[in-house]
Amino acid sequence: MKGGMDVQEQTENIRNELYMPTGLKMKKELFPGFTKDDLIPTIISGIVFVILDCILWMFGLQNVGILFFIPAVGVTTVMFMMIKGELNLSPVDFIRLEVNFAREQRYYPYIAKNEWENVE
């Protein structure tokens, strides 16, 4: 006997304990917080910024450094906006929740009345 319990009581205590796993992910992540579903908007933004680069190149912007900088900044901005943190919320999800919260709020004005007015 160890600590006043016999082996049978210890095994029953172990069976009755509830195991709560943490850190489970529903989808496979390419790196922490970034799934394959987040990769699609990142690729689309990359294509959009490359098209924007081509348009700038045709209008005479010949600086190659800026032409590489524009898509790199655009894609990384979109990518970091899609990454989910510890609460499983990305910045875009958080803004969407805040907008929905602000839209659902109701205004109930308080009208102060004299409570002793109608007392007889």
C-alpha positions as CSV (number, residue, x, y, z in Angstrom):
1,M,0.0,0.0,0.0
2,K,1.3,3.4,-1.0
3,G,-0.1,6.5,0.5
4,G,-3.0,4.7,2.2
5,M,-4.5,3.3,-1.0
6,D,-4.3,-0.1,-2.4
7,V,-3.6,-1.0,-6.0
8,Q,-7.3,-1.5,-6.9
9,E,-8.3,2.0,-5.6
10,Q,-5.4,3.6,-7.5
11,T,-6.4,2.0,-10.8
12,E,-10.1,3.1,-10.3
13,N,-8.9,6.6,-9.6
14,I,-6.9,6.6,-12.8
15,R,-9.9,5.2,-14.8
16,N,-12.2,7.9,-13.5
17,E,-9.9,10.9,-14.3
18,L,-11.0,12.9,-17.4
19,Y,-8.3,13.4,-20.0
20,M,-8.7,16.8,-21.8
21,P,-6.4,17.0,-24.8
22,T,-5.2,20.4,-25.8
23,G,-3.7,21.8,-28.9
24,L,-5.7,19.6,-31.3
25,K,-5.9,20.9,-34.9
26,M,-8.8,20.0,-37.2
27,K,-6.8,20.5,-40.3
28,K,-3.2,19.9,-41.2
29,E,-1.1,23.0,-40.9
30,L,1.7,23.9,-43.2
31,F,3.2,25.9,-40.4
32,P,1.6,27.0,-37.0
33,G,-1.7,28.6,-37.7
34,F,-1.6,28.4,-41.5
35,T,-3.6,25.6,-43.2
36,K,-4.1,24.7,-46.9
37,D,-7.4,26.6,-46.9
38,D,-5.4,29.8,-46.1
39,L,-3.0,29.0,-48.9
40,I,-5.6,29.6,-51.6
41,P,-6.3,33.3,-50.8
42,T,-2.5,33.8,-50.5
43,I,-1.9,32.4,-54.0
44,I,-4.8,34.5,-55.4
45,S,-3.3,37.6,-53.9
46,G,0.1,36.7,-55.3
47,I,-1.5,36.5,-58.8
48,V,-3.2,39.8,-58.3
49,F,0.0,41.6,-57.2
50,V,2.0,40.0,-60.1
51,I,-0.7,41.4,-62.5
52,L,-0.4,44.8,-60.8
53,D,3.4,44.5,-61.3
54,C,3.0,43.8,-65.0
55,I,0.7,46.8,-65.4
56,L,3.2,49.0,-63.6
57,W,6.0,47.6,-65.8
58,M,4.0,48.5,-69.0
59,F,3.4,52.0,-67.8
60,G,7.1,52.6,-67.4
61,L,8.2,51.7,-63.9
62,Q,11.5,50.0,-64.7
63,N,12.8,49.7,-61.2
64,V,13.2,45.9,-60.6
65,G,13.6,46.2,-56.9
66,I,10.2,47.9,-56.5
67,L,8.6,45.4,-58.9
68,F,9.8,42.5,-56.6
69,F,8.9,44.4,-53.4
70,I,5.2,45.0,-54.3
71,P,4.2,41.3,-54.7
72,A,6.3,40.3,-51.7
73,V,4.7,42.8,-49.4
74,G,1.2,42.0,-50.7
75,V,1.5,38.3,-50.4
76,T,3.1,38.4,-46.9
77,T,0.4,40.8,-45.7
78,V,-2.4,38.5,-46.9
79,M,-0.6,35.5,-45.5
80,F,-0.2,37.1,-42.0
81,M,-3.8,38.2,-42.0
82,M,-4.8,34.5,-42.5
83,I,-2.6,33.0,-39.7
84,K,-4.7,32.0,-36.7
85,G,-3.4,32.5,-33.2
86,E,-3.9,30.6,-29.9
87,L,-7.6,31.4,-29.9
88,N,-8.1,30.0,-33.4
89,L,-8.9,33.5,-34.7
90,S,-7.1,35.3,-37.5
91,P,-7.1,39.1,-37.6
92,V,-9.7,38.9,-40.4
93,D,-11.9,36.7,-38.2
94,F,-11.5,39.0,-35.2
95,I,-12.5,42.1,-37.3
96,R,-15.5,40.2,-38.7
97,L,-16.6,39.3,-35.2
98,E,-16.2,42.9,-34.0
99,V,-18.3,44.2,-37.0
100,N,-21.0,41.7,-36.3
101,F,-21.0,42.6,-32.6
102,A,-21.3,46.3,-33.4
103,R,-24.1,45.7,-35.9
104,E,-26.2,43.6,-33.5
105,Q,-26.1,46.1,-30.6
106,R,-29.4,47.8,-29.7
107,Y,-29.9,51.1,-28.0
108,Y,-32.3,51.2,-25.2
109,P,-32.5,54.8,-23.8
110,Y,-33.2,55.2,-20.2
111,I,-35.8,57.7,-19.2
112,A,-35.6,58.9,-15.6
113,K,-38.9,59.6,-13.9
114,N,-39.7,60.9,-10.5
115,E,-40.5,57.8,-8.5
116,W,-42.4,59.7,-5.8
117,E,-44.7,61.5,-8.2
118,N,-47.7,59.2,-8.1
119,V,-47.4,58.1,-4.4
120,E,-50.6,58.6,-2.4
